Amino acid sequence: MNTEQARFNMIEQQIRPWEVLDPTVLALLAVVRREDFVPQAYRSMAFMDTEVPLPSTTSPALQHMLPPRVEARLLQDLDVHKHERVLEIGAGSGYMAALLGHRAQQVTTLEIDPDLAQFARQNLERAGIGNVKVVQADGAKGLPGEAPFDVIVLSGSVADVPPGLLGQLKTGGRLAAIVGQLPIMRARLTTRRSEHDFVSVDLFDTVAPRLRNFDEPSRFSF
């Protein structure tokens, strides 16, 4: 595989057509080596328009990296700045945290799976990214002890965003999550305007694996 050609094709054929046009985001995707965050067994899938499996010996379900176009679009729409603190829920391989780390002052990424937390930590260390901290923890409650954050991103899907997470945003802060139920999910960006005022906008339709331990709606049977 010609790695640089595959990276170029990913950006030009998958990401740019998904309305990712911010030149700083496109430049970042060209220099952060996605293939270095993919398990060796799936390295040939690093630049494909698909989820990449993240095997674990401790997880009850197979975890995945999000497709590159979804990661890129979330990164663009969050509009992270160098003075901002970011919380990610669902570190996975550490790739999204690496992208965020290049744009933010400091990133904390929570990963419930100990195998993946270690995998992400090793990948980030190897990439020389020093402003990202990987914490092996259940991210469903966020990180109230270190809140408030400028940006929160959920790297997976939930039925709905818990109010407790929204409460960990600063005024002016943004939270991105993929919300809903199969077959319909949408990436949603919520901005905190004041203590009790939040505004949400749906960005695009997509689907993503569930994050663990977030509440699901009750299902009634008759």
Backbone bond lengths (Angstrom), bond angles and torsions (degrees), N, CA, C in turn:
res aa  C-N    CA-C-N  psi(-1)  N-CA   C-N-CA  omega(-1)  CA-C   N-CA-C  phi
1 M - - - 1.464 - - 1.518 109.97 -
2 N 1.316 116.86 130.69 1.458 121.86 172.44 1.530 107.07 -80.40
3 T 1.321 116.18 101.31 1.464 120.84 -170.77 1.513 112.17 -61.75
4 E 1.330 117.34 -46.11 1.461 119.51 -177.06 1.523 111.65 -67.54
5 Q 1.321 117.53 -35.22 1.464 119.88 176.14 1.523 110.46 -67.17
6 A 1.342 116.34 -39.96 1.470 120.31 178.40 1.524 110.59 -64.52
7 R 1.321 117.29 -38.94 1.471 121.11 177.98 1.539 110.29 -65.00
8 F 1.326 115.67 -44.50 1.463 120.53 178.01 1.526 110.55 -59.62
9 N 1.325 116.26 -45.26 1.468 120.27 -179.65 1.525 111.08 -63.63
10 M 1.342 117.32 -39.27 1.462 121.04 177.80 1.529 110.03 -57.83
11 I 1.318 115.85 -46.93 1.461 120.39 -177.11 1.525 111.09 -68.17
12 E 1.319 117.06 -45.80 1.468 120.59 -172.79 1.527 113.34 -81.36
13 Q 1.333 117.98 -31.14 1.459 120.19 -173.90 1.526 113.76 -102.03
14 Q 1.329 117.50 -22.84 1.465 120.52 -179.83 1.527 111.98 -108.83
15 I 1.319 116.03 -48.35 1.466 120.57 -167.60 1.522 112.04 -85.23
16 R 1.303 118.06 -49.88 1.469 120.17 -179.40 1.537 111.58 -60.34
17 P 1.348 120.32 -42.99 1.467 119.30 178.00 1.533 113.79 -63.67
18 W 1.341 117.42 -14.59 1.459 121.06 177.21 1.530 111.02 -91.26
19 E 1.319 115.64 26.95 1.459 123.11 175.17 1.531 112.72 64.70
20 V 1.318 116.02 27.30 1.466 120.10 170.75 1.522 106.44 -94.38
21 L 1.334 114.81 99.48 1.458 121.01 -172.15 1.527 112.49 -120.85
22 D 1.329 117.67 -2.75 1.462 121.70 178.15 1.529 108.42 -64.29
23 P 1.335 118.30 116.89 1.471 119.48 -175.54 1.521 113.33 -62.80
24 T 1.346 117.47 -29.14 1.464 118.93 179.68 1.533 110.84 -71.31
25 V 1.327 117.58 -34.63 1.466 121.16 176.64 1.521 109.93 -69.23
26 L 1.322 116.93 -44.93 1.463 120.44 179.92 1.532 110.73 -62.82
27 A 1.314 117.10 -39.43 1.466 120.02 178.39 1.519 111.30 -65.74
28 L 1.331 116.48 -37.85 1.461 120.86 179.52 1.529 110.84 -65.29
29 L 1.325 116.41 -41.11 1.466 120.56 179.20 1.528 111.31 -64.79
30 A 1.309 116.41 -24.06 1.465 119.95 179.46 1.516 112.39 -79.40
31 V 1.354 117.62 -21.64 1.466 119.25 -174.98 1.531 113.68 -108.56
32 V 1.332 118.41 -25.48 1.471 119.52 175.97 1.530 107.74 -82.36
33 R 1.297 116.43 118.87 1.466 122.21 -169.33 1.544 110.08 -80.61
34 R 1.316 115.00 95.15 1.467 119.97 -177.19 1.530 111.75 -58.03
35 E 1.309 116.49 -35.27 1.462 120.55 -177.59 1.527 111.90 -61.75
36 D 1.329 117.64 -25.63 1.460 120.74 179.67 1.527 112.96 -76.38
37 F 1.339 117.24 -8.59 1.457 122.05 179.08 1.530 112.10 -107.66
38 V 1.315 116.62 5.77 1.466 122.53 -179.03 1.526 108.90 -102.83
39 P 1.339 118.26 136.10 1.465 118.94 176.19 1.530 111.39 -54.65
40 Q 1.313 116.10 144.17 1.459 121.07 -175.30 1.522 111.95 -53.45
41 A 1.312 117.66 -38.42 1.468 121.31 -177.67 1.519 112.66 -64.81
42 Y 1.344 116.74 -21.23 1.467 120.36 -176.23 1.526 111.49 -117.99
43 R 1.308 116.40 20.09 1.472 120.27 -175.25 1.523 111.87 -59.91
44 S 1.325 117.58 -31.22 1.470 120.62 179.37 1.528 111.93 -67.01
45 M 1.347 117.30 -14.26 1.461 121.76 -179.44 1.527 112.38 -96.53
46 A 1.319 117.54 3.47 1.466 121.25 -170.62 1.521 113.12 -56.87
47 F 1.322 117.39 -34.95 1.459 120.37 -174.44 1.530 112.60 -110.22
48 M 1.327 117.07 10.00 1.459 120.60 -179.33 1.522 111.26 -80.12
49 D 1.312 115.45 154.26 1.462 122.56 178.84 1.528 109.41 -83.21
50 T 1.324 114.96 67.71 1.461 120.39 -176.00 1.522 109.25 -160.59
51 E 1.336 116.08 164.28 1.461 120.20 171.16 1.522 109.40 -71.49
52 V 1.322 115.95 144.82 1.459 121.66 178.70 1.528 108.74 -109.70
53 P 1.344 118.67 125.11 1.470 120.21 -179.30 1.523 112.29 -62.88
54 L 1.330 114.41 143.94 1.465 121.94 175.87 1.526 107.31 -123.68
55 P 1.308 118.05 89.83 1.466 120.46 -175.88 1.515 112.29 -66.80
56 S 1.324 114.96 145.95 1.459 121.83 179.33 1.516 109.15 -144.92
57 T 1.316 116.20 146.44 1.465 119.92 177.49 1.524 111.87 -86.05
58 T 1.340 117.03 -10.14 1.459 119.60 -173.88 1.520 113.57 -113.75
59 S 1.320 118.15 -11.23 1.461 120.53 -176.39 1.524 110.66 -87.31
60 P 1.347 118.26 138.71 1.457 120.52 177.39 1.518 112.92 -73.40
61 A 1.320 117.48 -16.43 1.462 121.50 179.94 1.521 108.89 -136.83
62 L 1.327 115.87 150.04 1.455 120.99 179.52 1.528 109.92 -66.65
63 Q 1.328 116.13 130.92 1.453 121.31 177.28 1.527 109.80 -96.02
64 H 1.343 116.21 162.39 1.461 120.48 -176.21 1.521 111.16 -141.08
65 M 1.340 115.48 152.30 1.453 121.75 162.36 1.524 108.08 -79.54
66 L 1.325 117.03 143.02 1.454 120.49 175.23 1.526 109.92 -69.85
67 P 1.341 118.50 155.21 1.468 120.14 175.43 1.527 111.33 -59.19
68 P 1.325 117.65 149.43 1.465 120.49 -176.75 1.522 113.54 -55.95
69 R 1.331 118.62 -38.92 1.466 120.73 -176.85 1.530 111.35 -66.19
70 V 1.337 117.00 -32.88 1.461 120.28 179.36 1.528 109.58 -71.26
71 E 1.333 116.51 -45.21 1.463 120.30 177.65 1.527 110.83 -59.03
72 A 1.333 115.99 -44.44 1.461 120.56 -177.41 1.526 111.58 -65.59
73 R 1.309 116.60 -41.24 1.469 119.82 -178.75 1.531 110.64 -67.37
74 L 1.324 117.30 -42.22 1.461 119.96 176.79 1.522 110.90 -61.33
75 L 1.328 116.30 -42.64 1.460 120.79 179.96 1.527 110.50 -60.81
76 Q 1.317 116.78 -43.72 1.464 120.42 179.78 1.527 111.38 -65.62
77 D 1.325 116.99 -46.29 1.458 120.23 -173.01 1.529 112.44 -73.60
78 L 1.329 117.97 -22.86 1.464 120.53 175.71 1.528 112.01 -74.72
79 D 1.325 117.00 -25.60 1.469 122.37 175.06 1.534 111.34 50.99
80 V 1.323 115.54 57.65 1.470 121.75 -177.02 1.522 110.20 -74.28
81 H 1.351 115.59 140.43 1.460 121.47 -179.78 1.531 110.52 -116.32
82 K 1.335 114.73 162.32 1.465 121.31 -171.07 1.532 114.07 -64.80
83 H 1.314 118.24 -21.03 1.463 119.96 -178.72 1.528 112.19 -91.85
84 E 1.337 118.71 3.06 1.458 120.96 -168.93 1.528 113.03 -99.33
85 R 1.339 113.78 149.67 1.463 122.43 175.26 1.522 108.61 -101.90
86 V 1.333 114.96 135.69 1.459 121.44 -173.20 1.525 110.33 -123.00
87 L 1.326 115.59 139.86 1.472 122.50 170.28 1.518 107.92 -115.91
88 E 1.330 116.23 124.80 1.463 121.42 173.18 1.518 108.49 -109.82
89 I 1.314 116.53 139.60 1.462 121.91 175.57 1.528 107.53 -113.83
90 G 1.330 114.94 114.46 1.460 121.46 -176.04 1.509 111.29 101.31
91 A 1.334 117.18 77.06 1.474 120.59 -176.04 1.514 112.01 -67.29
92 G 1.336 117.20 -35.16 1.459 119.14 -176.50 1.513 111.17 58.04
93 S 1.331 116.06 -121.13 1.465 120.69 -178.91 1.519 112.43 -87.62
94 G 1.330 117.70 -10.26 1.454 121.50 -176.82 1.513 114.66 95.07
95 Y 1.339 117.81 -1.28 1.471 120.29 -174.67 1.526 112.06 -67.18
96 M 1.332 117.46 -47.25 1.460 119.39 179.79 1.526 110.31 -63.69
97 A 1.320 116.85 -38.45 1.467 120.47 177.14 1.529 110.54 -62.63
98 A 1.329 116.87 -36.06 1.468 120.44 177.91 1.521 110.51 -64.42
99 L 1.322 117.26 -44.57 1.462 120.88 177.84 1.529 110.32 -61.36
100 L 1.330 116.03 -46.34 1.457 120.52 179.55 1.530 111.04 -62.48
101 G 1.335 116.32 -38.31 1.450 120.67 -179.06 1.521 113.22 -61.45
102 H 1.327 116.79 -32.10 1.460 120.40 178.47 1.522 112.14 -70.99
103 R 1.339 116.83 -19.93 1.471 120.04 -175.06 1.534 112.73 -107.77
104 A 1.327 117.67 -20.60 1.463 121.84 -173.09 1.525 111.01 -105.89
105 Q 1.325 114.36 170.13 1.467 119.74 171.94 1.513 110.28 -74.70
106 Q 1.346 116.19 -45.67 1.466 120.56 -176.97 1.525 109.70 -153.91
107 V 1.325 116.30 140.54 1.464 123.09 -179.00 1.520 109.03 -126.42
108 T 1.323 115.47 131.41 1.466 121.18 168.81 1.515 107.26 -114.33
109 T 1.321 116.98 125.95 1.454 120.76 -179.31 1.529 109.34 -119.74
110 L 1.327 116.08 128.09 1.457 122.77 -176.90 1.522 109.77 -99.98
111 E 1.318 116.38 134.58 1.469 121.31 179.03 1.528 108.68 -137.48
112 I 1.331 116.24 120.03 1.460 121.00 -176.54 1.524 112.04 -73.47
113 D 1.326 117.34 -27.97 1.461 122.05 -176.86 1.523 110.16 -85.86
114 P 1.335 119.44 118.36 1.468 120.23 -176.02 1.522 113.81 -63.19
115 D 1.336 117.21 -35.12 1.463 119.56 177.77 1.526 111.14 -63.27
116 L 1.331 116.14 -44.81 1.460 119.52 -179.14 1.521 111.34 -71.17
117 A 1.318 117.92 -35.22 1.465 119.91 176.34 1.523 110.06 -59.16
118 Q 1.318 117.28 -43.06 1.458 121.07 179.07 1.531 110.74 -68.53
119 F 1.327 116.92 -39.96 1.465 121.95 178.67 1.532 109.93 -61.29
120 A 1.337 116.63 -47.40 1.462 120.68 179.10 1.515 111.50 -62.31
121 R 1.329 116.27 -42.69 1.470 121.11 -179.11 1.538 110.46 -60.78
122 Q 1.317 116.65 -44.27 1.461 120.96 179.72 1.527 111.24 -65.25
123 N 1.332 116.57 -42.31 1.468 120.29 -179.29 1.523 111.37 -63.51
124 L 1.322 116.36 -43.38 1.465 120.56 -178.99 1.530 111.20 -67.62
125 E 1.316 116.27 -39.24 1.462 120.19 177.93 1.519 110.58 -64.10
126 R 1.328 116.28 -43.70 1.461 120.59 179.79 1.531 111.31 -63.85
127 A 1.330 116.02 -33.05 1.463 120.40 179.34 1.523 112.46 -80.61
128 G 1.335 117.35 -5.22 1.450 120.94 176.59 1.515 114.32 74.23
129 I 1.322 116.54 28.71 1.467 121.13 -178.55 1.524 108.08 -98.23
130 G 1.323 116.09 107.00 1.457 120.57 -170.61 1.513 115.72 -97.12
131 N 1.327 118.30 -6.26 1.471 120.01 -176.91 1.526 112.32 -103.89
132 V 1.334 116.92 20.70 1.469 122.51 176.18 1.522 108.78 -118.87
133 K 1.321 115.36 127.66 1.464 121.82 178.18 1.527 108.62 -111.92
134 V 1.329 116.50 124.93 1.465 121.83 176.90 1.527 108.44 -97.03
135 V 1.322 116.11 124.96 1.461 121.77 179.37 1.520 108.56 -118.29
136 Q 1.322 116.79 123.63 1.463 120.56 176.85 1.523 107.70 -80.81
137 A 1.339 115.61 104.42 1.456 120.92 -174.12 1.515 109.50 -163.81
138 D 1.327 115.93 159.54 1.454 122.89 173.32 1.523 108.24 -74.45
139 G 1.321 116.61 117.63 1.453 120.26 -175.46 1.514 115.01 -87.57
140 A 1.329 118.12 0.31 1.463 120.24 -174.18 1.531 112.34 -62.27
141 K 1.326 116.66 -26.70 1.467 120.18 178.90 1.523 112.12 -99.46
142 G 1.318 116.54 2.03 1.450 119.32 -177.96 1.516 111.68 75.17
143 L 1.325 116.11 -146.22 1.462 121.59 -178.95 1.531 107.83 -141.28
144 P 1.337 116.58 70.27 1.470 119.65 -173.18 1.520 113.76 -59.81
145 G 1.330 117.85 -29.18 1.452 120.21 -178.85 1.515 114.04 -67.00
146 E 1.339 117.27 -19.10 1.474 120.77 179.51 1.521 112.22 -114.77
147 A 1.337 117.34 2.29 1.464 121.38 178.29 1.529 109.31 -71.94
148 P 1.359 117.43 159.94 1.465 126.84 8.31 1.531 111.92 -90.55
149 F 1.348 114.62 159.22 1.452 122.06 179.58 1.529 109.89 -113.26
150 D 1.327 115.00 153.45 1.465 120.11 174.14 1.524 111.15 -75.78
151 V 1.325 115.52 -34.59 1.468 121.47 -175.62 1.519 108.68 -140.66
152 I 1.342 115.88 136.75 1.463 122.16 170.55 1.521 107.11 -128.20
153 V 1.325 117.05 133.33 1.460 120.83 177.86 1.518 108.91 -131.02
154 L 1.323 115.64 132.04 1.458 122.20 176.71 1.524 107.24 -100.50
155 S 1.322 116.99 113.47 1.471 121.54 -176.72 1.523 110.11 -91.02
156 G 1.313 114.60 61.19 1.451 124.18 -178.59 1.514 106.96 169.35
157 S 1.335 117.30 -176.94 1.459 119.78 -176.00 1.527 111.44 -106.64
158 V 1.340 114.23 155.51 1.460 123.12 175.33 1.524 107.52 -139.64
159 A 1.353 116.18 158.35 1.455 118.96 176.21 1.520 110.49 -65.13
160 D 1.305 116.39 -40.88 1.457 123.14 176.05 1.526 108.04 -159.79
161 V 1.321 116.31 159.54 1.462 120.46 -179.17 1.529 108.96 -81.91
162 P 1.318 118.49 124.31 1.469 120.19 178.80 1.522 111.90 -63.54
163 P 1.332 117.96 139.13 1.465 120.41 177.08 1.529 112.56 -55.85
164 G 1.336 116.99 -32.05 1.456 119.88 -179.94 1.517 113.11 -61.54
165 L 1.336 117.37 -32.00 1.463 119.99 176.84 1.519 110.85 -73.72
166 L 1.326 116.75 -42.27 1.456 119.71 178.30 1.525 110.29 -59.99
167 G 1.329 116.26 -34.00 1.451 120.68 179.36 1.510 113.62 -68.32
168 Q 1.340 117.80 -12.21 1.463 121.47 178.65 1.529 112.63 -92.50
169 L 1.350 116.69 7.17 1.456 121.42 175.12 1.525 110.51 -88.64
170 K 1.315 115.89 143.99 1.458 120.82 166.71 1.526 109.41 -69.86
171 T 1.312 117.38 161.03 1.450 120.39 168.51 1.528 108.54 -62.57
172 G 1.318 115.63 127.43 1.456 121.11 -172.85 1.516 113.30 91.27
173 G 1.329 117.29 -5.97 1.456 121.78 -179.81 1.512 112.35 -76.27
174 R 1.342 115.59 159.27 1.460 121.97 -177.59 1.529 110.56 -125.54
175 L 1.325 115.02 143.35 1.466 121.56 175.53 1.518 108.58 -126.78
176 A 1.332 116.45 129.12 1.459 121.92 177.34 1.521 109.11 -114.66
177 A 1.340 115.57 134.53 1.458 121.26 179.07 1.515 109.02 -152.72
178 I 1.315 115.92 155.31 1.471 122.27 172.13 1.519 106.23 -99.56
179 V 1.339 116.43 117.30 1.457 121.23 -171.03 1.521 110.88 -121.97
180 G 1.347 115.00 153.87 1.458 120.79 175.97 1.506 112.47 122.00
181 Q 1.328 114.78 -169.55 1.457 123.29 -179.05 1.524 109.05 -124.50
182 L 1.328 116.62 147.13 1.458 118.93 172.61 1.529 109.76 -57.80
183 P 1.325 118.66 139.45 1.475 127.13 7.53 1.521 114.21 -92.14
184 I 1.339 117.98 5.70 1.460 120.14 -174.81 1.524 109.76 -115.70
185 M 1.317 115.83 114.00 1.459 122.63 172.28 1.513 108.15 -132.67
186 R 1.340 115.08 152.33 1.463 119.76 179.72 1.523 109.90 -137.48
187 A 1.308 115.57 140.65 1.459 119.82 170.24 1.519 107.54 -75.44
188 R 1.318 115.80 130.04 1.466 121.26 -174.46 1.525 109.50 -128.06
189 L 1.323 116.15 136.42 1.459 122.69 177.24 1.527 108.14 -112.73
190 T 1.331 115.82 121.99 1.460 121.87 179.74 1.524 108.93 -114.90
191 T 1.328 115.97 129.91 1.463 122.25 179.86 1.528 109.04 -114.08
192 R 1.326 115.66 134.95 1.465 120.44 177.13 1.526 108.59 -90.16
193 R 1.332 116.40 113.35 1.462 121.43 -178.85 1.528 112.41 -87.06
194 S 1.311 115.69 -32.52 1.460 120.82 178.94 1.519 107.18 -157.75
195 E 1.320 117.00 -172.65 1.469 119.70 -175.70 1.519 112.27 -55.83
196 H 1.319 117.63 -40.71 1.464 120.71 -175.52 1.524 113.52 -118.81
197 D 1.322 117.89 9.11 1.464 121.10 -175.18 1.528 109.88 -115.69
198 F 1.325 115.52 116.81 1.457 122.32 178.07 1.530 108.30 -124.59
199 V 1.320 116.65 141.62 1.460 120.85 176.44 1.524 108.00 -126.67
200 S 1.340 115.86 135.36 1.466 121.02 -177.27 1.520 110.08 -120.88
201 V 1.323 115.12 146.44 1.453 121.56 174.41 1.528 108.29 -135.68
202 D 1.337 115.97 134.82 1.460 120.38 176.23 1.521 109.04 -81.89
203 L 1.326 115.88 130.93 1.458 121.95 -173.60 1.517 113.15 -93.76
204 F 1.334 116.44 -49.09 1.458 120.69 -177.05 1.518 108.73 -166.40
205 D 1.325 115.81 160.00 1.458 121.90 175.98 1.526 109.48 -86.96
206 T 1.311 115.79 140.50 1.459 121.49 176.89 1.522 107.22 -166.20
207 V 1.303 117.70 179.30 1.464 122.68 171.08 1.520 107.58 -135.05
208 A 1.336 116.06 154.38 1.458 120.50 -179.93 1.521 108.71 -155.39
209 P 1.333 117.70 153.94 1.461 120.80 176.28 1.525 110.87 -61.75
210 R 1.331 115.40 152.35 1.448 121.57 179.66 1.528 111.67 -70.31
211 L 1.333 114.99 142.08 1.449 120.88 164.21 1.527 108.70 -79.11
212 R 1.309 116.31 146.02 1.464 120.37 -174.60 1.528 112.70 -79.18
213 N 1.354 114.84 146.42 1.464 124.96 170.30 1.526 114.93 74.83
214 F 1.334 117.77 8.68 1.458 119.81 171.44 1.532 108.63 -84.77
215 D 1.328 116.22 146.49 1.460 120.89 -176.91 1.522 111.25 -63.84
216 E 1.337 114.44 143.10 1.452 121.91 173.13 1.526 108.57 -111.07
217 P 1.349 118.43 150.58 1.462 119.74 177.73 1.510 111.26 -65.21
218 S 1.329 115.57 147.99 1.468 120.68 178.57 1.530 110.08 -66.03
219 R 1.305 115.43 142.15 1.461 120.34 176.95 1.528 108.71 -114.40
220 F 1.328 115.85 123.06 1.457 120.96 -179.78 1.517 109.25 -100.45
221 S 1.315 115.45 138.55 1.473 119.83 174.89 1.515 108.59 -118.28
222 F 1.328 115.39 142.06 1.476 120.72 -177.34 1.521 109.41 -118.21
